[in-house]
């Protein structure tokens, strides 16, 4: 009986020792991996700082103005190029087939349009004042 208990204890001791040995090396591998990730994060942070500095250098207003003058050949906007809201083409809204879109920039018209769109969205068929 004592021999079997001693033999069992020895087997358990060898098993636990082997498990701790494997666990130690797995932890060391994970630690090396974590250190590598930290180093990569530091390298990426440095690269981001360099890219931010480069972006700030390349997007200087004086440089952009010089490049714009050189490559874009833009002209000032002429008065004939500016349109009004009434010049815009409106797409028909679903549920309003058969009705011509009306653009009214007055406050009264805007409030009526808001009421009408609320009724259409709510499914109501009441009249608009």
Buried (B, 14 or more C-beta within 10 A) or exposed (E): EEEEEEEEEEEEEEEEEEEEEEEEEEEEEEEEEEEEEEEEEEEEEEEEEEEEEEEEEEEEEEEEEEEEEEEEEEEEEEEEEEEEEEEEEEEEEEEEEEEEEEEEEEEEEEEBBEBBBEBBEEEEEEEEE
